[in-house]
């Protein structure tokens, strides 16, 4: 067969067209199918949520987030009445984490893929943030309750550190149906001892119940309506823990009024920074020396600082939003911190309120911090 060029119009009828190779056609079809599938998957909800840095708040300032335009509606984040307070300087920043996604509205796979490549974000299975059967409304309500308890514990820790004394009791806040405790205790009962051991905190109650075990009854000293008595309850095992079947919390009678104003933020992780902010307002000398210091961590009434979630995202929030150079982290979170510290941020490992105050003193005085515990940079 002879092939003719289109340049000879007299031979157009005999021209033979050469078809593209079959593999080229298949390749283009595969690319088109891949693009369509990618677009479809990008819109399909994923069973994950994304944690990212949230707003930063200065506990020495107002309830407006750091960096927000000035507002006439701004209120002091911590207000103290009935006791002398002092001017403060610098900043004690508390940090938050924003969660993208919930059981009702999950992020797309495209959003998940984008988050994987950003060190300031974390991708978590949905059920780790919202346990099965938990709605967004229920989760928000639980976090709001944790925030209230955290604020009360922070006030107690701060005032105790400053030498104030006041009544503080472990009390029954909730009874779980179907448990032995529900038949014996009442909401509002004060728990004073377990097997003769004095109880002064919720953690102490948990440890005493765990020590007792499930093979024998625990003797609980309680106070109900002003009358003391002893009751017997055999703990049970639930989700791998030895429990009484109650929700316990602290009741405090503070010597003056301390109010913390922070809306739309839940969870217990701001406890340490609340306590430091309260102490700074009640202390003649500035705790920060005018410097910007950020931190996170739960706190109990004894000043013990506990672990929190989302610490990597909070470090980025501290550096980028709050522009802090110093970060107070629970020592129990160091394994998550090491190797993930943003440049320009020094992270101190603290276990107690006393530890945090030592860091603040060194930073304030311009002293060397080399001897203070830190989370290694990695």
C-alpha positions as a LaTeX table, in Angstrom:
\begin{tabular}{lrrr}
\hline
Residue & $x$ (\AA) & $y$ (\AA) & $z$ (\AA) \\
\hline
Unk1 & 0.00 & 0.00 & 0.00 \\
Unk2 & 1.21 & 3.49 & $-0.82$ \\
Unk3 & 0.63 & 6.35 & 1.59 \\
Unk4 & $-0.09$ & 9.76 & 0.08 \\
Unk5 & 0.43 & 13.19 & 1.48 \\
Unk6 & $-2.45$ & 15.63 & 1.91 \\
Unk7 & $-0.46$ & 17.98 & $-0.27$ \\
Unk8 & $-1.80$ & 16.24 & $-3.42$ \\
Unk9 & $-5.51$ & 17.07 & $-3.54$ \\
Unk10 & $-6.12$ & 14.69 & $-6.42$ \\
Unk11 & $-5.30$ & 11.73 & $-4.28$ \\
Unk12 & $-7.43$ & 12.59 & $-1.22$ \\
Unk13 & $-9.73$ & 9.62 & $-1.76$ \\
Unk14 & $-6.84$ & 7.20 & $-1.46$ \\
Unk15 & $-5.36$ & 8.68 & 1.73 \\
Unk16 & $-4.93$ & 6.27 & 4.60 \\
Unk17 & $-5.27$ & 7.65 & 8.19 \\
Unk18 & $-2.97$ & 6.16 & 10.81 \\
Unk19 & $-4.90$ & 5.46 & 14.07 \\
Unk20 & $-3.26$ & 6.16 & 17.49 \\
Unk21 & $-1.75$ & 3.07 & 19.13 \\
Unk22 & $-4.18$ & 1.16 & 21.36 \\
Unk23 & $-2.01$ & 1.62 & 24.46 \\
Unk24 & $-2.24$ & 5.42 & 24.08 \\
Unk25 & $-6.03$ & 5.29 & 24.10 \\
Unk26 & $-6.03$ & 3.00 & 27.15 \\
Unk27 & $-3.63$ & 5.36 & 28.93 \\
Unk28 & $-5.83$ & 8.40 & 28.42 \\
Unk29 & $-8.91$ & 6.46 & 29.53 \\
Unk30 & $-7.08$ & 5.37 & 32.71 \\
Unk31 & $-6.09$ & 8.97 & 33.45 \\
Unk32 & $-9.67$ & 10.14 & 32.95 \\
Unk33 & $-11.02$ & 7.40 & 35.25 \\
Unk34 & $-8.40$ & 8.24 & 37.91 \\
Unk35 & $-9.37$ & 11.92 & 37.80 \\
Unk36 & $-13.06$ & 11.09 & 38.17 \\
Unk37 & $-12.36$ & 8.71 & 41.06 \\
Unk38 & $-10.17$ & 11.31 & 42.77 \\
Unk39 & $-12.89$ & 13.93 & 42.48 \\
Unk40 & $-15.48$ & 11.51 & 43.88 \\
Unk41 & $-13.25$ & 10.45 & 46.78 \\
Unk42 & $-12.45$ & 14.07 & 47.54 \\
Unk43 & $-16.12$ & 14.64 & 48.29 \\
Unk44 & $-16.75$ & 11.41 & 50.25 \\
Unk45 & $-16.73$ & 11.91 & 54.07 \\
Unk46 & $-13.79$ & 10.24 & 55.81 \\
Unk47 & $-13.97$ & 8.42 & 59.19 \\
Unk48 & $-11.42$ & 10.85 & 60.62 \\
Unk49 & $-11.23$ & 14.30 & 62.18 \\
Unk50 & $-8.49$ & 16.91 & 61.95 \\
Unk51 & $-6.92$ & 18.63 & 64.95 \\
Unk52 & $-5.36$ & 22.01 & 64.22 \\
Unk53 & $-4.14$ & 25.00 & 66.25 \\
Unk54 & $-7.01$ & 26.94 & 67.80 \\
Unk55 & $-7.36$ & 30.43 & 69.29 \\
Unk56 & $-4.92$ & 31.67 & 71.94 \\
Unk57 & $-6.10$ & 33.56 & 75.03 \\
Unk58 & $-4.04$ & 35.61 & 77.49 \\
Unk59 & $-5.19$ & 34.76 & 81.01 \\
Unk60 & $-3.88$ & 38.16 & 82.14 \\
Unk61 & $-5.98$ & 39.92 & 79.50 \\
Unk62 & $-9.52$ & 39.66 & 78.20 \\
Unk63 & $-11.77$ & 36.93 & 76.87 \\
Unk64 & $-10.93$ & 38.03 & 73.31 \\
Unk65 & $-8.51$ & 35.79 & 71.45 \\
Unk66 & $-4.97$ & 37.01 & 70.96 \\
Unk67 & $-4.71$ & 38.92 & 67.69 \\
Unk68 & $-8.42$ & 39.77 & 67.49 \\
Unk69 & $-9.40$ & 43.40 & 66.79 \\
Unk70 & $-10.13$ & 45.39 & 69.98 \\
Unk71 & $-13.75$ & 45.04 & 71.10 \\
Unk72 & $-15.92$ & 47.11 & 73.42 \\
Unk73 & $-17.52$ & 43.83 & 74.55 \\
Unk74 & $-14.24$ & 42.37 & 75.84 \\
Unk75 & $-14.26$ & 41.33 & 79.51 \\
Unk76 & $-11.33$ & 40.45 & 81.78 \\
Unk77 & $-10.66$ & 36.74 & 81.49 \\
Unk78 & $-10.02$ & 36.51 & 85.25 \\
Unk79 & $-11.85$ & 38.77 & 87.69 \\
Unk80 & $-11.16$ & 38.75 & 91.45 \\
Unk81 & $-13.34$ & 40.55 & 93.97 \\
Unk82 & $-13.10$ & 40.68 & 97.76 \\
Unk83 & $-9.29$ & 40.58 & 97.78 \\
Unk84 & $-6.54$ & 42.99 & 96.76 \\
Unk85 & $-5.15$ & 42.50 & 93.25 \\
Unk86 & $-2.12$ & 43.94 & 91.46 \\
Unk87 & $-1.30$ & 45.10 & 87.92 \\
Unk88 & 0.15 & 42.46 & 85.61 \\
Unk89 & 2.47 & 42.59 & 82.62 \\
Unk90 & 3.44 & 40.27 & 79.83 \\
Unk91 & 1.24 & 37.35 & 78.88 \\
Unk92 & 0.32 & 33.90 & 80.20 \\
Unk93 & $-1.24$ & 32.32 & 77.15 \\
Unk94 & $-3.62$ & 29.39 & 77.30 \\
Unk95 & $-3.91$ & 27.38 & 74.10 \\
Unk96 & $-6.72$ & 25.58 & 72.36 \\
Unk97 & $-7.17$ & 23.02 & 69.60 \\
Unk98 & $-9.82$ & 23.27 & 66.89 \\
Unk99 & $-11.34$ & 20.03 & 65.64 \\
Unk100 & $-12.48$ & 19.87 & 62.01 \\
Unk101 & $-15.22$ & 17.27 & 61.72 \\
Unk102 & $-17.77$ & 15.58 & 63.95 \\
Unk103 & $-20.14$ & 12.58 & 63.75 \\
Unk104 & $-22.70$ & 14.63 & 61.82 \\
Unk105 & $-20.29$ & 16.34 & 59.41 \\
Unk106 & $-17.04$ & 14.55 & 58.65 \\
Unk107 & $-14.17$ & 16.07 & 56.65 \\
Unk108 & $-13.58$ & 14.89 & 53.09 \\
Unk109 & $-10.71$ & 12.68 & 52.00 \\
Unk110 & $-9.23$ & 15.67 & 50.21 \\
Unk111 & $-9.12$ & 17.61 & 53.49 \\
Unk112 & $-7.61$ & 14.59 & 55.25 \\
Unk113 & $-4.91$ & 14.25 & 52.58 \\
Unk114 & $-4.02$ & 17.93 & 52.91 \\
Unk115 & $-3.75$ & 17.67 & 56.70 \\
Unk116 & $-1.33$ & 14.73 & 56.51 \\
Unk117 & 1.37 & 16.97 & 55.05 \\
Unk118 & 1.08 & 19.81 & 57.58 \\
Unk119 & 3.09 & 19.35 & 60.80 \\
Unk120 & 0.76 & 21.68 & 62.69 \\
Unk121 & $-2.22$ & 19.36 & 62.09 \\
Unk122 & $-3.08$ & 15.82 & 63.16 \\
Unk123 & $-5.46$ & 13.28 & 61.63 \\
Unk124 & $-7.28$ & 11.13 & 64.20 \\
Unk125 & $-9.90$ & 8.40 & 63.91 \\
Unk126 & $-13.35$ & 9.84 & 64.55 \\
Unk127 & $-14.04$ & 7.47 & 67.46 \\
Unk128 & $-10.99$ & 8.69 & 69.43 \\
Unk129 & $-12.53$ & 12.16 & 69.69 \\
Unk130 & $-16.21$ & 11.19 & 69.57 \\
Unk131 & $-16.73$ & 7.74 & 71.16 \\
Unk132 & $-19.31$ & 5.56 & 69.37 \\
Unk133 & $-22.84$ & 6.74 & 70.11 \\
Unk134 & $-21.70$ & 10.20 & 71.22 \\
Unk135 & $-23.23$ & 13.18 & 69.42 \\
Unk136 & $-21.55$ & 16.52 & 68.93 \\
Unk137 & $-24.01$ & 18.04 & 71.39 \\
Unk138 & $-23.17$ & 15.48 & 74.06 \\
Unk139 & $-19.44$ & 15.94 & 73.53 \\
Unk140 & $-19.76$ & 19.72 & 73.83 \\
Unk141 & $-21.76$ & 19.37 & 77.04 \\
Unk142 & $-19.16$ & 17.03 & 78.55 \\
Unk143 & $-16.31$ & 19.37 & 77.61 \\
Unk144 & $-18.17$ & 22.34 & 79.07 \\
Unk145 & $-18.55$ & 20.46 & 82.38 \\
Unk146 & $-14.84$ & 19.60 & 82.34 \\
Unk147 & $-14.01$ & 23.27 & 81.81 \\
Unk148 & $-16.07$ & 24.30 & 84.86 \\
Unk149 & $-14.36$ & 21.66 & 87.04 \\
Unk150 & $-10.97$ & 22.71 & 85.68 \\
Unk151 & $-11.58$ & 26.34 & 86.61 \\
Unk152 & $-12.55$ & 25.42 & 90.15 \\
Unk153 & $-9.52$ & 23.17 & 90.58 \\
Unk154 & $-7.28$ & 25.94 & 89.18 \\
Unk155 & $-8.64$ & 28.44 & 91.69 \\
Unk156 & $-8.08$ & 25.96 & 94.51 \\
Unk157 & $-4.52$ & 25.19 & 93.37 \\
Unk158 & $-3.63$ & 28.89 & 93.03 \\
Unk159 & $-5.05$ & 29.91 & 96.41 \\
Unk160 & $-3.46$ & 26.94 & 98.18 \\
Unk161 & $-0.08$ & 27.83 & 96.64 \\
Unk162 & $-0.47$ & 31.38 & 97.97 \\
Unk163 & $-1.22$ & 30.14 & 101.48 \\
Unk164 & $-5.00$ & 30.60 & 101.64 \\
Unk165 & $-7.02$ & 27.98 & 103.49 \\
Unk166 & $-10.61$ & 27.03 & 102.74 \\
Unk167 & $-12.96$ & 24.03 & 102.98 \\
Unk168 & $-12.53$ & 21.53 & 100.12 \\
Unk169 & $-14.37$ & 18.24 & 99.88 \\
Unk170 & $-14.71$ & 15.30 & 97.50 \\
Unk171 & $-18.39$ & 15.02 & 96.63 \\
Unk172 & $-20.68$ & 12.71 & 94.65 \\
Unk173 & $-21.73$ & 14.61 & 91.52 \\
Unk174 & $-23.35$ & 11.76 & 89.60 \\
Unk175 & $-24.59$ & 8.22 & 90.20 \\
Unk176 & $-24.38$ & 5.55 & 87.49 \\
Unk177 & $-27.55$ & 3.46 & 87.23 \\
Unk178 & $-27.21$ & $-0.24$ & 87.90 \\
Unk179 & $-24.08$ & 0.05 & 90.06 \\
Unk180 & $-23.79$ & $-0.78$ & 93.79 \\
Unk181 & $-23.11$ & 2.86 & 94.61 \\
Unk182 & $-26.45$ & 3.93 & 93.17 \\
Unk183 & $-28.21$ & 1.99 & 95.92 \\
Unk184 & $-26.13$ & 3.44 & 98.75 \\
Unk185 & $-24.94$ & 6.97 & 97.93 \\
Unk186 & $-26.76$ & 10.18 & 97.00 \\
Unk187 & $-25.70$ & 13.11 & 94.85 \\
Unk188 & $-24.17$ & 15.68 & 97.20 \\
Unk189 & $-22.67$ & 13.16 & 99.63 \\
Unk190 & $-19.21$ & 14.15 & 100.79 \\
Unk191 & $-16.67$ & 11.28 & 100.74 \\
Unk192 & $-14.16$ & 11.75 & 103.55 \\
Unk193 & $-12.30$ & 8.42 & 103.67 \\
Unk194 & $-11.88$ & 4.99 & 102.07 \\
Unk195 & $-10.98$ & 2.13 & 104.44 \\
Unk196 & $-9.93$ & 4.65 & 107.05 \\
Unk197 & $-7.66$ & 6.56 & 104.65 \\
Unk198 & $-8.49$ & 10.27 & 104.44 \\
Unk199 & $-9.56$ & 11.43 & 100.99 \\
Unk200 & $-8.80$ & 14.98 & 99.90 \\
Unk201 & $-8.92$ & 14.79 & 96.10 \\
Unk202 & $-10.65$ & 12.92 & 93.31 \\
Unk203 & $-7.35$ & 11.32 & 92.31 \\
Unk204 & $-6.87$ & 10.11 & 95.88 \\
Unk205 & $-10.36$ & 8.57 & 95.79 \\
Unk206 & $-9.58$ & 6.75 & 92.53 \\
Unk207 & $-6.30$ & 5.38 & 93.91 \\
Unk208 & $-7.95$ & 4.19 & 97.13 \\
Unk209 & $-10.73$ & 2.41 & 95.23 \\
Unk210 & $-8.19$ & 0.81 & 92.89 \\
Unk211 & $-6.15$ & $-0.36$ & 95.89 \\
Unk212 & $-9.26$ & $-1.90$ & 97.45 \\
Unk213 & $-10.06$ & $-3.95$ & 94.35 \\
Unk214 & $-13.28$ & $-5.71$ & 93.40 \\
Unk215 & $-13.05$ & $-8.76$ & 95.65 \\
Unk216 & $-14.14$ & $-7.02$ & 98.85 \\
Unk217 & $-16.28$ & $-4.15$ & 100.05 \\
Unk218 & $-14.74$ & $-0.73$ & 100.58 \\
Unk219 & $-15.67$ & 1.15 & 103.74 \\
Unk220 & $-16.48$ & 4.75 & 102.79 \\
Unk221 & $-16.72$ & 7.55 & 105.31 \\
Unk222 & $-19.34$ & 10.03 & 104.13 \\
Unk223 & $-21.09$ & 13.17 & 105.32 \\
Unk224 & $-24.74$ & 13.61 & 104.31 \\
Unk225 & $-26.76$ & 16.63 & 105.40 \\
Unk226 & $-24.14$ & 17.38 & 108.05 \\
Unk227 & $-24.22$ & 13.88 & 109.57 \\
Unk228 & $-21.18$ & 11.57 & 109.31 \\
Unk229 & $-21.57$ & 7.83 & 108.72 \\
Unk230 & $-19.83$ & 4.83 & 107.15 \\
Unk231 & $-21.19$ & 2.80 & 104.22 \\
Unk232 & $-19.96$ & $-0.36$ & 102.48 \\
Unk233 & $-19.70$ & $-0.56$ & 98.69 \\
Unk234 & $-17.99$ & $-3.27$ & 96.64 \\
Unk235 & $-16.27$ & $-1.67$ & 93.65 \\
Unk236 & $-16.81$ & $-3.08$ & 90.17 \\
Unk237 & $-14.66$ & $-3.25$ & 87.04 \\
Unk238 & $-15.66$ & $-1.04$ & 84.13 \\
Unk239 & $-13.61$ & $-0.55$ & 80.95 \\
Unk240 & $-10.56$ & $-1.98$ & 82.67 \\
Unk241 & $-10.86$ & 0.32 & 85.71 \\
Unk242 & $-11.91$ & $-0.38$ & 89.30 \\
Unk243 & $-14.75$ & 2.04 & 90.06 \\
Unk244 & $-17.54$ & 2.75 & 92.54 \\
Unk245 & $-20.02$ & 3.75 & 89.85 \\
Unk246 & $-20.10$ & 7.46 & 90.63 \\
Unk247 & $-19.00$ & 10.71 & 89.09 \\
Unk248 & $-16.94$ & 12.48 & 91.75 \\
Unk249 & $-15.84$ & 16.11 & 91.89 \\
Unk250 & $-14.57$ & 18.74 & 94.29 \\
Unk251 & $-16.66$ & 21.20 & 96.29 \\
Unk252 & $-14.82$ & 24.35 & 97.44 \\
Unk253 & $-15.75$ & 27.29 & 99.65 \\
Unk254 & $-13.30$ & 29.99 & 98.59 \\
Unk255 & $-12.52$ & 32.97 & 100.86 \\
Unk256 & $-13.29$ & 35.44 & 98.05 \\
Unk257 & $-14.77$ & 35.43 & 94.57 \\
Unk258 & $-12.71$ & 34.44 & 91.53 \\
Unk259 & $-14.53$ & 34.44 & 88.21 \\
Unk260 & $-13.12$ & 33.06 & 84.95 \\
Unk261 & $-14.81$ & 34.31 & 81.77 \\
Unk262 & $-14.09$ & 32.19 & 78.70 \\
Unk263 & $-16.91$ & 31.14 & 76.40 \\
Unk264 & $-16.96$ & 28.47 & 73.69 \\
Unk265 & $-13.88$ & 26.70 & 75.03 \\
Unk266 & $-14.21$ & 23.29 & 76.66 \\
Unk267 & $-12.09$ & 20.63 & 78.31 \\
Unk268 & $-9.74$ & 20.61 & 81.31 \\
Unk269 & $-6.41$ & 21.45 & 79.65 \\
Unk270 & $-6.33$ & 25.17 & 80.56 \\
Unk271 & $-6.09$ & 24.46 & 84.30 \\
Unk272 & $-2.39$ & 25.26 & 84.70 \\
Unk273 & $-2.61$ & 28.61 & 82.91 \\
Unk274 & $-5.75$ & 29.62 & 84.82 \\
Unk275 & $-3.91$ & 28.94 & 88.09 \\
Unk276 & $-0.86$ & 30.97 & 87.04 \\
Unk277 & $-3.05$ & 33.85 & 85.85 \\
Unk278 & $-4.90$ & 33.95 & 89.18 \\
Unk279 & $-1.63$ & 33.90 & 91.12 \\
Unk280 & $-0.16$ & 36.73 & 89.03 \\
Unk281 & $-3.16$ & 38.95 & 89.79 \\
Unk282 & $-2.82$ & 38.24 & 93.52 \\
Unk283 & 0.96 & 38.73 & 93.59 \\
Unk284 & 2.64 & 42.17 & 93.92 \\
Unk285 & 5.49 & 41.24 & 91.57 \\
Unk286 & 4.87 & 40.21 & 87.96 \\
Unk287 & 5.29 & 36.46 & 87.44 \\
Unk288 & 6.32 & 36.94 & 83.80 \\
Unk289 & 8.59 & 39.99 & 84.01 \\
Unk290 & 6.74 & 41.33 & 80.99 \\
Unk291 & 7.54 & 38.32 & 78.81 \\
Unk292 & 5.15 & 36.18 & 76.77 \\
Unk293 & 4.87 & 32.63 & 78.10 \\
Unk294 & 2.47 & 29.95 & 76.90 \\
Unk295 & 1.47 & 26.65 & 78.40 \\
Unk296 & $-1.05$ & 23.90 & 78.85 \\
Unk297 & $-1.92$ & 21.09 & 81.26 \\
Unk298 & $-4.66$ & 19.96 & 83.58 \\
Unk299 & $-4.33$ & 20.75 & 87.26 \\
Unk300 & $-5.83$ & 19.37 & 90.44 \\
Unk301 & $-6.44$ & 21.11 & 93.73 \\
Unk302 & $-3.01$ & 20.00 & 94.98 \\
Unk303 & $-1.24$ & 21.67 & 92.05 \\
Unk304 & $-0.37$ & 18.47 & 90.17 \\
Unk305 & $-0.17$ & 19.08 & 86.40 \\
Unk306 & $-1.50$ & 16.35 & 84.12 \\
Unk307 & $-1.34$ & 15.41 & 80.43 \\
Unk308 & $-3.54$ & 16.86 & 77.70 \\
Unk309 & $-4.39$ & 16.17 & 74.06 \\
Unk310 & $-3.35$ & 18.09 & 70.96 \\
Unk311 & $-0.07$ & 19.34 & 72.42 \\
Unk312 & 1.69 & 19.50 & 69.05 \\
Unk313 & $-1.00$ & 21.77 & 67.66 \\
Unk314 & $-0.81$ & 23.92 & 70.78 \\
Unk315 & 2.92 & 24.44 & 70.37 \\
Unk316 & 2.36 & 25.83 & 66.89 \\
Unk317 & $-0.42$ & 28.06 & 68.20 \\
Unk318 & 1.90 & 29.36 & 70.93 \\
Unk319 & 4.65 & 30.25 & 68.49 \\
Unk320 & 2.64 & 31.48 & 65.51 \\
Unk321 & $-0.41$ & 33.13 & 67.08 \\
Unk322 & 0.85 & 34.10 & 70.52 \\
Unk323 & 4.45 & 34.59 & 69.41 \\
Unk324 & 5.69 & 33.00 & 72.64 \\
Unk325 & 9.27 & 31.75 & 73.02 \\
Unk326 & 8.66 & 29.74 & 76.22 \\
Unk327 & 6.21 & 26.87 & 76.64 \\
Unk328 & 5.14 & 25.05 & 79.81 \\
Unk329 & 4.22 & 21.44 & 78.97 \\
Unk330 & 3.14 & 18.59 & 81.23 \\
Unk331 & 6.15 & 16.31 & 81.73 \\
Unk332 & 3.88 & 13.36 & 80.92 \\
Unk333 & 3.41 & 14.77 & 77.39 \\
Unk334 & 7.14 & 14.92 & 76.58 \\
Unk335 & 7.01 & 11.75 & 74.46 \\
Unk336 & 4.62 & 13.55 & 72.08 \\
Unk337 & 6.64 & 16.76 & 72.17 \\
Unk338 & 10.14 & 15.46 & 71.45 \\
Unk339 & 10.95 & 15.70 & 67.76 \\
Unk340 & 8.01 & 17.97 & 67.02 \\
Unk341 & 8.98 & 21.29 & 68.66 \\
Unk342 & 8.58 & 24.25 & 66.27 \\
Unk343 & 11.74 & 26.27 & 65.77 \\
Unk344 & 12.10 & 29.22 & 68.13 \\
Unk345 & 10.16 & 27.56 & 70.99 \\
Unk346 & 11.73 & 26.22 & 74.21 \\
Unk347 & 9.55 & 23.64 & 75.99 \\
Unk348 & 9.86 & 23.10 & 79.74 \\
Unk349 & 8.61 & 19.87 & 81.32 \\
Unk350 & 6.58 & 20.57 & 84.47 \\
Unk351 & 4.88 & 18.23 & 86.91 \\
Unk352 & 3.59 & 20.67 & 89.52 \\
Unk353 & 2.66 & 24.31 & 89.92 \\
Unk354 & 5.93 & 24.75 & 91.83 \\
Unk355 & 7.85 & 23.56 & 88.76 \\
Unk356 & 6.09 & 26.15 & 86.60 \\
Unk357 & 6.82 & 28.94 & 89.07 \\
Unk358 & 10.53 & 28.04 & 88.99 \\
Unk359 & 10.51 & 28.38 & 85.20 \\
Unk360 & 8.70 & 31.72 & 85.38 \\
Unk361 & 11.18 & 33.04 & 87.93 \\
Unk362 & 14.17 & 32.09 & 85.79 \\
Unk363 & 12.64 & 33.64 & 82.67 \\
Unk364 & 11.56 & 36.76 & 84.56 \\
Unk365 & 14.99 & 37.27 & 86.15 \\
Unk366 & 16.88 & 36.56 & 82.94 \\
Unk367 & 18.66 & 33.68 & 84.68 \\
Unk368 & 19.91 & 30.56 & 82.97 \\
Unk369 & 17.24 & 27.91 & 82.38 \\
Unk370 & 19.72 & 25.18 & 81.50 \\
Unk371 & 19.19 & 23.40 & 84.81 \\
Unk372 & 15.41 & 23.23 & 84.46 \\
Unk373 & 13.73 & 20.08 & 83.05 \\
Unk374 & 12.82 & 20.38 & 79.38 \\
Unk375 & 11.22 & 18.19 & 76.73 \\
Unk376 & 14.16 & 17.41 & 74.39 \\
Unk377 & 13.95 & 18.95 & 70.93 \\
Unk378 & 14.78 & 15.56 & 69.42 \\
\hline
\end{tabular}
